[in-house]
Amino acid sequence: MLTPISEIITTAERYKDKDLRTVQKGNIIDFQGNRYSVPLGTYKNEGKKVLVKVQNSEVTIVDIETGMIITKHQLSVAKGMLVSKPSHRKSNNTSTDELMKKVINNFENKKLAKVFIEKIKFEKARYIRDQLTVIDACVIQYSKTILNTALIRAYDNSLFSAIEFRDLCAIIFNEESSDIAVETDVVNTPLSDETKIKLASITAEKRNLNEYITILEG
Protein backbone atom coordinates (compact mmCIF):
# COMPACT_ATOMS: atom_id res chain seq x y z
CA MET A 1 0.00 0.00 0.00
CA LEU A 2 1.48 3.35 -1.02
CA THR A 3 1.46 5.49 2.11
CA PRO A 4 2.67 9.09 2.46
CA ILE A 5 6.04 9.26 4.24
CA SER A 6 4.52 11.47 6.94
CA GLU A 7 2.03 8.71 7.73
CA ILE A 8 4.81 6.13 7.89
CA ILE A 9 6.71 8.26 10.38
CA THR A 10 3.58 8.62 12.49
CA THR A 11 3.11 4.85 12.50
CA ALA A 12 6.78 4.28 13.26
CA GLU A 13 6.48 6.50 16.32
CA ARG A 14 4.17 3.89 17.84
CA TYR A 15 7.12 1.48 17.70
CA LYS A 16 9.78 3.91 18.93
CA ASP A 17 10.97 1.38 21.49
CA LYS A 18 11.06 -1.43 18.94
CA ASP A 19 13.61 -2.48 16.33
CA LEU A 20 12.57 -0.89 13.02
CA ARG A 21 14.35 -1.41 9.72
CA THR A 22 13.92 0.26 6.33
CA VAL A 23 13.06 -1.96 3.35
CA GLN A 24 15.54 -1.40 0.52
CA LYS A 25 14.72 -1.42 -3.18
CA GLY A 26 16.01 -4.97 -3.58
CA ASN A 27 13.39 -6.11 -1.03
CA ILE A 28 15.94 -6.70 1.70
CA ILE A 29 16.61 -5.27 5.16
CA ASP A 30 19.84 -4.81 7.09
CA PHE A 31 19.83 -6.37 10.53
CA GLN A 32 22.71 -7.08 12.93
CA GLY A 33 25.36 -7.10 10.22
CA ASN A 34 23.41 -9.25 7.76
CA ARG A 35 20.81 -8.77 5.04
CA TYR A 36 17.46 -10.57 5.12
CA SER A 37 15.07 -10.88 2.20
CA VAL A 38 11.38 -10.01 2.19
CA PRO A 39 8.86 -11.00 -0.51
CA LEU A 40 8.96 -9.27 -3.89
CA GLY A 41 6.80 -6.18 -3.74
CA THR A 42 7.34 -5.43 -0.04
CA TYR A 43 9.32 -2.35 -1.04
CA LYS A 44 6.74 0.07 -2.36
CA ASN A 45 8.06 3.50 -1.48
CA GLU A 46 11.10 5.14 0.06
CA GLY A 47 10.89 5.03 3.83
CA LYS A 48 8.90 1.78 4.08
CA LYS A 49 9.69 0.38 7.52
CA VAL A 50 9.16 -3.01 9.12
CA LEU A 51 9.43 -4.31 12.66
CA VAL A 52 12.10 -6.95 13.34
CA LYS A 53 11.81 -9.34 16.27
CA VAL A 54 14.21 -12.08 17.34
CA GLN A 55 13.09 -15.06 19.38
CA ASN A 56 14.62 -18.52 19.72
CA SER A 57 17.21 -17.76 17.00
CA GLU A 58 14.43 -16.83 14.55
CA VAL A 59 14.07 -13.45 12.86
CA THR A 60 10.47 -12.35 12.39
CA ILE A 61 9.73 -9.41 10.08
CA VAL A 62 6.41 -7.66 10.62
CA ASP A 63 4.46 -5.09 8.58
CA ILE A 64 3.90 -2.21 11.00
CA GLU A 65 0.90 -0.96 8.99
CA THR A 66 -1.10 -4.20 9.28
CA GLY A 67 0.57 -5.99 12.18
CA MET A 68 0.90 -9.11 10.03
CA ILE A 69 4.04 -11.23 9.75
CA ILE A 70 5.77 -10.74 6.39
CA THR A 71 8.31 -13.52 6.71
CA LYS A 72 10.58 -15.44 9.09
CA HIS A 73 14.25 -16.37 8.78
CA GLN A 74 16.75 -18.33 10.82
CA LEU A 75 19.05 -15.85 12.59
CA SER A 76 22.49 -15.89 10.98
CA VAL A 77 25.40 -16.19 13.41
CA ALA A 78 27.92 -15.24 10.72
CA LYS A 79 28.17 -11.62 9.57
CA GLY A 80 27.97 -10.15 6.08
CA MET A 81 25.50 -12.82 4.92
CA LEU A 82 22.48 -12.53 2.65
CA VAL A 83 19.73 -14.69 4.13
CA SER A 84 16.99 -15.21 1.57
CA LYS A 85 14.22 -17.51 0.38
CA PRO A 86 13.71 -18.54 -3.27
CA SER A 87 10.01 -17.69 -2.99
CA HIS A 88 10.89 -14.05 -2.30
CA ARG A 89 12.18 -13.69 -5.86
CA LYS A 90 8.91 -14.85 -7.42
CA SER A 91 6.10 -12.54 -8.39
CA ASN A 92 2.59 -13.21 -7.11
CA ASN A 93 0.51 -13.58 -10.25
CA THR A 94 -2.76 -14.33 -8.50
CA SER A 95 -5.35 -11.93 -9.90
CA THR A 96 -7.39 -9.71 -7.62
CA ASP A 97 -10.58 -11.52 -8.64
CA GLU A 98 -9.04 -14.90 -7.78
CA LEU A 99 -7.90 -13.57 -4.40
CA MET A 100 -11.39 -12.20 -3.73
CA LYS A 101 -12.94 -15.59 -4.49
CA LYS A 102 -10.41 -17.34 -2.27
CA VAL A 103 -11.14 -15.04 0.68
CA ILE A 104 -14.92 -15.19 0.25
CA ASN A 105 -14.95 -19.00 -0.01
CA ASN A 106 -13.28 -19.31 3.38
CA PHE A 107 -16.29 -17.78 5.14
CA GLU A 108 -19.31 -19.84 6.18
CA ASN A 109 -21.69 -17.07 5.13
CA LYS A 110 -20.36 -16.54 1.61
CA LYS A 111 -23.17 -14.23 0.52
CA LEU A 112 -22.56 -11.80 3.36
CA ALA A 113 -18.79 -12.10 2.86
CA LYS A 114 -19.21 -11.23 -0.84
CA VAL A 115 -21.18 -8.08 -0.03
CA PHE A 116 -18.64 -7.13 2.65
CA ILE A 117 -15.64 -7.61 0.32
CA GLU A 118 -17.34 -5.72 -2.52
CA LYS A 119 -18.00 -2.80 -0.13
CA ILE A 120 -14.30 -2.75 0.75
CA LYS A 121 -13.37 -2.87 -2.93
CA PHE A 122 -15.69 0.05 -3.66
CA GLU A 123 -14.32 2.20 -0.84
CA LYS A 124 -10.65 1.17 -1.09
CA ALA A 125 -10.23 0.13 -4.71
CA ARG A 126 -6.62 1.33 -4.89
CA TYR A 127 -5.59 -0.86 -1.96
CA ILE A 128 -7.87 -3.86 -2.49
CA ARG A 129 -5.04 -6.42 -2.73
CA ASP A 130 -3.55 -5.24 0.56
CA GLN A 131 -7.02 -5.36 2.14
CA LEU A 132 -7.62 -8.89 0.89
CA THR A 133 -4.21 -10.04 2.11
CA VAL A 134 -5.00 -8.86 5.64
CA ILE A 135 -8.39 -10.63 5.65
CA ASP A 136 -6.82 -13.78 4.18
CA ALA A 137 -4.32 -13.82 7.06
CA CYS A 138 -7.23 -13.58 9.52
CA VAL A 139 -8.85 -16.58 7.83
CA ILE A 140 -5.72 -18.61 8.56
CA GLN A 141 -5.27 -17.38 12.11
CA TYR A 142 -8.80 -17.45 13.55
CA SER A 143 -11.61 -19.98 13.89
CA LYS A 144 -14.67 -19.85 11.65
CA THR A 145 -16.77 -18.86 14.67
CA ILE A 146 -14.64 -15.78 15.28
CA LEU A 147 -14.53 -14.91 11.58
CA ASN A 148 -18.30 -15.19 11.27
CA THR A 149 -18.94 -13.06 14.36
CA ALA A 150 -16.45 -10.42 13.17
CA LEU A 151 -18.06 -10.38 9.71
CA ILE A 152 -21.53 -9.75 11.17
CA ARG A 153 -20.30 -7.03 13.54
CA ALA A 154 -18.32 -5.32 10.79
CA TYR A 155 -21.28 -5.42 8.41
CA ASP A 156 -23.80 -4.21 10.99
CA ASN A 157 -21.54 -1.30 11.97
CA SER A 158 -20.40 -0.40 8.42
CA LEU A 159 -16.76 -1.13 9.19
CA PHE A 160 -15.68 -1.80 5.62
CA SER A 161 -11.95 -2.03 6.24
CA ALA A 162 -9.64 -5.04 6.52
CA ILE A 163 -7.74 -3.45 9.40
CA GLU A 164 -10.93 -2.90 11.39
CA PHE A 165 -12.04 -6.45 10.56
CA ARG A 166 -8.69 -7.76 11.84
CA ASP A 167 -9.05 -5.71 15.03
CA LEU A 168 -12.57 -7.08 15.53
CA CYS A 169 -11.23 -10.63 15.21
CA ALA A 170 -8.62 -9.87 17.89
CA ILE A 171 -11.28 -8.40 20.20
CA ILE A 172 -13.62 -11.36 19.75
CA PHE A 173 -10.71 -13.77 20.24
CA ASN A 174 -9.96 -12.11 23.58
CA GLU A 175 -13.64 -12.29 24.52
CA GLU A 176 -13.77 -16.01 23.78
CA SER A 177 -10.20 -16.95 24.76
CA SER A 178 -11.41 -18.98 27.72
CA ASP A 179 -13.40 -21.22 25.38
CA ILE A 180 -11.42 -21.18 22.14
CA ALA A 181 -7.73 -21.96 21.67
CA VAL A 182 -6.33 -20.50 18.45
CA GLU A 183 -2.68 -20.29 17.44
CA THR A 184 -2.11 -16.80 16.02
CA ASP A 185 0.76 -14.84 14.54
CA VAL A 186 -0.99 -11.49 14.90
CA VAL A 187 1.24 -8.86 16.43
CA ASN A 188 -0.33 -6.58 19.04
CA THR A 189 -0.55 -3.50 16.84
CA PRO A 190 -1.52 -0.20 18.49
CA LEU A 191 -4.91 0.95 17.24
CA SER A 192 -5.41 4.38 15.72
CA ASP A 193 -7.65 6.81 17.57
CA GLU A 194 -10.18 6.59 14.74
CA THR A 195 -10.34 2.80 14.99
CA LYS A 196 -10.67 2.92 18.79
CA ILE A 197 -13.68 5.25 18.49
CA LYS A 198 -15.35 3.05 15.89
CA LEU A 199 -14.74 -0.19 17.80
CA ALA A 200 -15.96 1.35 21.05
CA SER A 201 -19.34 2.08 19.47
CA ILE A 202 -19.86 -1.40 18.03
CA THR A 203 -23.01 -3.23 19.01
CA ALA A 204 -22.85 -7.00 19.07
CA GLU A 205 -26.35 -7.54 17.78
CA LYS A 206 -27.30 -11.19 17.57
CA ARG A 207 -29.26 -12.26 14.50
CA ASN A 208 -30.06 -15.53 12.89
CA LEU A 209 -27.87 -15.95 9.80
CA ASN A 210 -31.00 -16.66 7.75
CA GLU A 211 -31.94 -13.01 8.28
CA TYR A 212 -28.79 -11.93 6.45
CA ILE A 213 -29.44 -14.34 3.60
CA THR A 214 -32.98 -12.98 3.27
CA ILE A 215 -31.66 -9.39 3.21
CA LEU A 216 -29.07 -10.20 0.55
CA GLU A 217 -31.53 -12.07 -1.62
CA GLY A 218 -33.94 -9.11 -1.47
N, C-alpha and C positions, 0 to 999 in steps of 0.2 A: 504494500500500500504506500503510495507516494504521500509523504507527510511533510509539511513545512518544517524547516530546521528548528524554528522557534518552538514548535510543538514537541519535537524530539527532545530538546533541551528541557522543557517543562516536565516531560515524562521521566527523563533521566534523573531529574532532581529527586524524584520519589525513591530512587535507588542510590542516593548519594553515599550511603554506607556500604554499598555492594560493589562487586568487581565488574565494571562495565568495560566492554571492548568495542572498537569501531570495526565494522565490516568493510573490508577493502574490496576494490573492484574485481579482484580475482575470486571473490566469494571465499575469503579466508580471514581469520583473525589472528592476531599475535597474542600469545599468552605464555608467560613464564619462560621466555626464551625459545619458544617453538611456534609453529604456525599450524592452525587447525582449520580444516575445511568445513564449509556449510553448504547446503544445497544450492544448486544453480538458481539464480533469481533472488537469493536472499539480499544481495546488494541491490538496492533500488535507487538510492540517492546518497549524496555525500553527507556524512554525519550519522548514518544508520548505526545504531548501537544495539548491542545484545548483552544480556547478563550471563556471566560465566560462573558456574559453581563447581566445586571439586568435592567429591565424596567417595570414599573407598577406592581411590586411584582411578576414578572415572570423571571425565570432564563433561559437564552438561551445559549446553548452550541454549539460552532461553530468549524468546522474542519478548521484549519488555512492553510492546504495544498490546499483545494479546495474552501474555502470560503462558503461552504454550511452548513446550520443548521443541526446539528446531532439530537438534541432533545430539548424539552422545559419542564420545571418543574415550579410548583408554588413555590415561595420562602418560605422557612420554617422560621417562626419567632422563634420557639423553637430551642435549640441547642442540638447537639449530636444525631440528627435524621438521619435516612437513608431514603432518598426520592427516590422512584423507581417506575418503571412501569412494569407490568407483561410482556409486550411485549419485554422488554429488556432481558428477560431470555430465549427467544425462538430463536432458530437458523433459519436463512433464508435458506430454502432448495430449493429456486428457482434456477434452473440450469442456467448456463451461456447462453446456447442456447435459453432458454425461455425468459431470460432477453433481449437478443438481439432482439428477435422477438417483444417483447413488445415495446422496444424503436423504432424500425424501423416502426412499425405499427402506431405510433403516428405522423409520418411525412406525409404530403400530397404527396410528391414525394418519394414514398417508394423504387423505384428502385435506385435512387441516394443515398438515406439514407442507403440502403443495401451495396452499394459499399463503401460509406464513413465509415460505421461501420467495414466492413471487412478490410479496410486499417488500421484502428486503431488497430484491433485485430492482424493483421500481424506485425505491428510495436511495439505494446505494449502488446504482448500476456500475459506476466506475470501479468499485472495490468488491464486486460480487464474488470473485474467486477467493479473495482473502476472507470474506464473510463465510463462504461455504467451507473453507478449510478449518476455520475455528469451530463451526458446528459439527463438522465431520470428526474432529478430535473429541468433542463432547460425546458423540455417539460411541466412540471406542472406550471412553473413560467412565461413563456412567451407565447405570441400569436402565432398562426400558421404562420402568416405573418412574424414575426421576426425569427422564427425557420427556415422557408424556405429560407429567405434571408441569414441567417447565414450559412446554409448548402451549398448554392451555393457559397458564398464567401470562405468558408473553402475549398471546393472542388477545386475551381478554383486556389486557392493559395497554395494548397498542405499542408494545416494545419490539419494534421491528429492527432489531440489531443483533448481530451474532455475539457481540461482547456482552450485551445485556442478557441474552439467552444463556451464555456461559456462566455469568454471575448468578443467574437464577438457579442453574443446576447446582452450583456450589452451595447456595443458600439452602436448597431443598435437601442436598446431601447431608449438610450439617443438622438439619431438622430431623432427618431419618437415620442418622449415623448409628443410633442405638439398635436399629432393626436391620440395617442394610450394610454389608461390608463390601466396599468397592475399592479396587486398587486404582489410584489415580496419579497422573503425572502433572496435574495442574499446579502451577506455582501460585502462591498467595499474592496476587497482584493487587496493589492499592486501587480502590475504586475512585473514579472521578467524582467531584461534587455533584455533577449532573446525574450520574448513574445512581448515587446514593439517594438523591431526592426521589427519583423515579421508583427505585426499589422499595423505598420506605412507604410509598403510597399504594403498593400493590395489594390487591384483595385476592385472597385464595378462594375464589368462588368455586363451589363444587357442583358440577353438572354431570349428567349422564352423557357419555360420548355420543350416544345416538342423537342428542340434541344438536351437536356440532355437525353431524352428518346431514341432518335435516336442513340446517341453516345453509350448508354448502351446496346442497342439491336444489335449494330454492323451494 
